């Protein structure tokens, strides 16, 4: 099985050069980064959140973690949470769970990219399965996807203990 056919077709339709990357099963963007010997700063992952009842795809490098309070601010939302597994399955039903590519494929999912994802050269991301990836020039990807851009992450190495990012009122963690 290769990269999802809809991804290949969309890239060809847009005349965007890409390379398919076959790898052992990788269930996280960090695993993909390690297997392909690509810095985590150039491996894009998509995390689905629900903000005030509406789905949003957050695009960020594998090397960073989301600060939910910053996402809430960037979206002007009152309430934000991670999408449930059921929501992921229903919204992105043409991808393996956890292998959703950061692409403009689902019309009801707005895309927000962290500014740290802006890199030179190629980026790599899962192509709808845990064994397939796509390597593409960042500029080609960015001009096609046209995500909104904000600052909502922190480098993994700079994270304080989880207890420092706890919303006491709601009892929810604000980073993951």
N, C-alpha and C positions, 0 to 999 in steps of 0.2 A: 504494500500500500504506500502510495506517495503522498505528497502534500495534497490537501483537499482540492478537488478539481475546481471548485468555485474560486479558490485563491489563485490558482494558476490562470484560469480564464480571466479573472479581473485584472491581474497584472499584465497579461498579454493584451487585453482590450485597451489598457491605459498606455501600452507601449513602454512599459517599465522593465528594464533588464533585471533579472534576478537569478539566483542560484539556489537550487534545492539542496538541502543538507540532510542526509540520512544519518541517524545516530541511534545508539542504544536508548531504551526508554528513559526519558528524563521527565520527572514529574514537577520540577520547579525550574524557574529561569536560572537559578544558581547552578543547578545540575547541568543544564544545557550549556552554560558558560564554561563549566569545568570540562565537560566532555569535548567541547569544540575548541578548547584552549583560546577562548575569546574573553577579554576583560568583561566583567559584569556591567561596566559602564556602557557597553555597546550591545547588551542583550536586553531587548524590550519585553516587558511583561504587561499584561492587561489584567486589571483587578476591577471587578464589577461591584459598584456600590448602588444603594438606593438612597436618593436624597429627596426628602419630602414626597416620597411615593414614586419618583421617576428614576429610571436606570441611567447610570453614567459609567462609562468605561474610563478608568484611570490608567494612563500609560506612563510607565516609569522604568528606569534601568533596574536590572536584577540586583545591583549593588546598593539599592536604597530601600528605605521603609517609608510608608505613608503615615503622615500625621493627620488623623481624621479631622481635628479641629481646623487645620488649614484648608482641607478640602471643603468643609462646611462653609468657611469664610469665602473661598474662591467661587463657590457655587451660589452663595447668598442663601444657603439653606438653613432651615431651623433644625432639622433632624437628619442625621445620616447614619447609615449602617452598611455593613457588608451584605451583599446579596446572599440569599440562602442557596444551598445546593439545588433545591427545586427550582428556584428562580433562574439559576445559571443554566440548568437543563432546558427550561422552557424558552428562555430568551436566546440562547446560543446552541440550539439543538442540532446544528450541523458540525459540531466540534466535540472532541473528547473533553470531558470535564477537566478543567485546568490547563487546556492547550489552546485556548481562544486567542487568535492573533489580534494585534492592535490595528485593525482595519475598519474602514467605513462600510461594513456589510449589513449591519442591523439598523434599519431606519429609525427605530425608536430608542436607540442608545446614543446619547451625546458623548463625544470623546474629549477628554481633558488630559493634556500631556504636561508632565512636570518639566520645568525648564532645564533641569539637569540632563534630560534625554537628548538635548541638542548636542550632537557630536559631529565630528568630521569623518568622512569615509563611510564604511558599511556598518549596518546594524543587523542583528540576527534575532529572529523570534520563532516561536512554535507555529507550525502551519496546520493547526487543527487536529493534530495527533501528537502523541507523546514520543513518536519516533521520527518525526519530520520537522524540518525547520526551513526557513527562508532567509537568505542573505540578500540584502538590498542596500543601495546607497541611501543614507539618511535623507539627503536632500530630495531624492525622487519620492521616497516614502512620505516625507513631510508635505511636499507640494500636492500629492494625491490625497492624503488623509485630511489635511487642513484642520488639525485639532486646535482647540482653544489651548492656551498655554498659561500656566500659573506655577507658583512655587508651593509645593505641598509635601515634600519629602525631606528626609535627613539621611546622611550616610550611615550605614550600619555601624561603622566604627565610632560614631559620635553619639550613639543612643545612650541616654541615662537609663537607670533601672525602670522597668515597666511601671512601678508604683509612682514614678514622677509624672506619668501621663495617664492618670486615672481621673475620670470625671466622677467625682464623689456624688453628685446629685443623681446621676443616672446609673452609676456603678458600671459604666462601660469603659473599656480601654480605648485610648485615643490613638494608639499606633499599633501597627502590625507589620 
